[in-house]
Amino acid sequence: MLNSKVHLSTLCLVTLGLFDLVTTVMLFGRGFGEGNPLFAWLAGQGPWHFVFGKAIFLVLPVLALEYVRKRHPHSAEQGTWIAFIAYATLYVLQLLRIRNQL
C-alpha cells in the first residue's frame, strides 16, 4: 500500500521547483534567457520541451528521495531539506541578480 503522507520537505522542494518554472517562463516573456546551458538548449527547442525538461529534473530526484525515504527516512529527510535550501539559495540569488538588471 502506498504511503499517502506528504512530507513538508518534499512539498517545499516541489513548490519551489514549480515557482522556478513559472517565474522562468514569465521572465522569458520579458526577454530574459536561461542561464543553465541544458535548459537554455531545451528552451530553444520550444516551450513544451523546456517545461517537460524542468518537470523531469524536478520529479526524478524527488522520486529518488521518496524511494530512499522508505529505507532511510532520516537521511532522505535531511537530503530533501539540503536540496531545498541549496535550490532556494540559488533561486533567490538569481532573482536578486535579475532584479538588478530591471
N, C-alpha and C positions, 0 to 999 in steps of 0.2 A: 504494500500500500504506500502511496506517495505521502510524504510529509507536507502538509499544506501550510505549515508555518513559514512566513516570510520574515527573514531576519532584517533588522533595521539597517545593518551594514550593507546588505545586498540591495535593499530599497534605495539607500542613499547613493550607492555606486551606479545603479541603473538610472536613477533620476538625474544624476549629474551627467551621465552619458547622453541622455535624451536632451537635456538643456544644451549640451555642447553641440549636438546635431542641429537643433533648431536655431541656435544663435549663429552657427557657421553658415547655414543656408541663408539666414537673414543677411549676414554680412556679405555673402556672395552677391546678393541683390544690390548692395551698396558699393560694389566694385572691389571688394577685398578678395584676396586669394587664399588658398590653403597653404599653410607652412610645411606640413608633413608631405614629403615627396610622393609617398604611396597614395595618400588621399588626394593630393593635387592631380595625380595621374587619373585616379578614379573620377574625380570631378570633371576632368577633361573628356571623359568617356560619356558623360551625361549625368543628369541629376539622380536618376534612379540607381545608376552604378555606384555613385557616391553614397547615397543613403543605404543601399544594401551593404556596401563595404563597411561603413561605420557600424551598422547594426551587427554584422558578423563579428567585428572586432570588439564589440561590447558583449554580445551574447555568449560567444565561445569561452572567454575567460570566466564569466560568471557561472556558466555551466560546469566548468572545471572546478571552480571553488566550491560549488554546491556538491559536486561529487566527492571532493576531499572532505567536505563537512561531515559526511556520513561516517567516515573512519576517524577523522581527526578534527572534531568540531572546534576545539580551541585554536588550533593552528589556522584553520580556514577562517575563523572569525578575525583573528589577527591579520591574516593576509588580506582579507576583504577591506578592513579598515586602513591598512597600509596603502592598498591600491586606491582607495577613495581619497585619502589625504594627499597622495602624490598627484593624482588626477586633478583634484580640486586646486592644489597649489599651481600646477601648470595652467589650468583653466583661468584662474584669477590673474595670474601674471600676464597671460596672453590678452585678456580683456583690458587690463591696465595699459598694456603696450598699444593696443588698438585705440583706446580712449585718447591717448596722447597724439594719435595720428588724425583724429577728427577735427 
